[in-house]
Amino acid sequence: MQLAFFKIIVSFLLALALTWLAERKSLYWSGILTAFPNVSLFTMIFIALEQGVTFTTNSSLYGVYGVMNNMIFASVIILATFYISSVWIPFLLGILSYAIFGFFIVEYFPKNVYFALALSFLVWLSCLFIIEILRSKISGG
């Protein structure tokens, strides 16, 4: 019970601090701070404390897939927001893409760190390409 209370307090304080910083900085820093891997960091620490280091080491491969899934989630929301003037529809599309891609990761992707890193790199390049297209559309180019 003590560990659960500690988890709640630490997670809350970190989220509060990052939100406070993001609100007071530029849009660039706000985006960087909201993507801070605080969830992954604390999750891995708490899993290691409760399940052991071996379990955490074996599950860390899926952290790479999780980051890739987050990039897809964010890209879908950015693209949908650009074309749909609603707030909720892009958010729901992002959640749907996260769930579908998460299912495919768990069920069909190989449990290989090199495959995960290569696929993450391709998703990262795709996200950069999408951002560059949207940036040129916004600036009128």
ZIRA-V131761 format. One record per residue. N is the residue number from 1. SS is DSSP state (alpha for helix, beta for strand, coil for the rest). PHI is phi as a letter, one per 20 degrees, with the letter a starting at -180 (NA if undefined). PSI is psi as a letter, one per 30 degrees, with the letter a starting at -180 (none if undefined). Layout:
n: {N;N}
ss: {SS;SS}
phi: {PHI;PHI}
psi: {PSI;PSI}
//
This chain:
n: {1;2;3;4;5;6;7;8;9;10;11;12;13;14;15;16;17;18;19;20;21;22;23;24;25;26;27;28;29;30;31;32;33;34;35;36;37;38;39;40;41;42;43;44;45;46;47;48;49;50;51;52;53;54;55;56;57;58;59;60;61;62;63;64;65;66;67;68;69;70;71;72;73;74;75;76;77;78;79;80;81;82;83;84;85;86;87;88;89;90;91;92;93;94;95;96;97;98;99;100;101;102;103;104;105;106;107;108;109;110;111;112;113;114;115;116;117;118;119;120;121;122;123;124;125;126;127;128;129;130;131;132;133;134;135;136;137;138;139;140;141}
ss: {coil;alpha;alpha;alpha;alpha;alpha;alpha;alpha;alpha;alpha;alpha;alpha;alpha;alpha;alpha;alpha;alpha;alpha;alpha;alpha;alpha;alpha;alpha;alpha;coil;coil;alpha;alpha;alpha;alpha;alpha;alpha;alpha;alpha;coil;coil;coil;alpha;alpha;alpha;alpha;alpha;alpha;alpha;alpha;alpha;alpha;alpha;alpha;alpha;alpha;coil;alpha;alpha;alpha;alpha;alpha;alpha;alpha;coil;alpha;alpha;alpha;alpha;alpha;alpha;alpha;alpha;alpha;alpha;alpha;alpha;alpha;alpha;alpha;alpha;alpha;alpha;alpha;alpha;alpha;alpha;alpha;coil;coil;coil;coil;alpha;alpha;alpha;alpha;alpha;alpha;alpha;alpha;alpha;alpha;alpha;alpha;alpha;alpha;alpha;alpha;alpha;alpha;alpha;alpha;alpha;coil;coil;coil;coil;alpha;alpha;alpha;alpha;alpha;alpha;alpha;alpha;alpha;alpha;alpha;alpha;alpha;alpha;alpha;alpha;alpha;alpha;alpha;alpha;alpha;alpha;alpha;alpha;alpha;alpha;coil;coil;coil}
phi: {NA;f;f;f;f;f;g;f;f;f;f;f;f;f;f;f;f;f;f;f;f;f;f;d;d;f;f;g;f;f;f;f;f;f;e;g;f;f;f;f;g;f;f;f;f;f;f;f;f;e;d;o;f;f;g;f;f;f;e;f;g;f;f;f;f;f;f;f;f;f;f;f;g;f;f;f;f;f;f;f;f;f;d;d;e;e;e;f;f;f;f;f;f;f;f;f;f;f;f;f;f;g;f;f;f;f;e;c;f;f;e;c;f;f;f;f;f;f;f;f;f;f;f;f;f;f;f;f;f;f;f;f;f;f;f;f;f;f;f;n;d}
psi: {e;e;e;e;e;e;e;e;e;e;e;e;e;e;e;e;e;e;e;e;e;e;f;f;a;l;e;e;e;e;e;e;e;f;g;k;h;e;e;e;e;e;e;e;e;e;e;e;e;e;f;l;e;e;e;e;e;f;f;f;e;f;e;e;e;e;e;e;e;e;e;e;e;e;e;e;e;e;e;e;e;e;f;k;f;l;e;e;e;e;e;e;e;e;e;e;e;e;e;e;e;e;e;e;e;e;e;f;k;k;i;k;e;e;e;e;e;e;e;e;e;e;e;e;e;e;e;e;e;e;e;e;e;e;e;e;e;e;f;g;none}
//
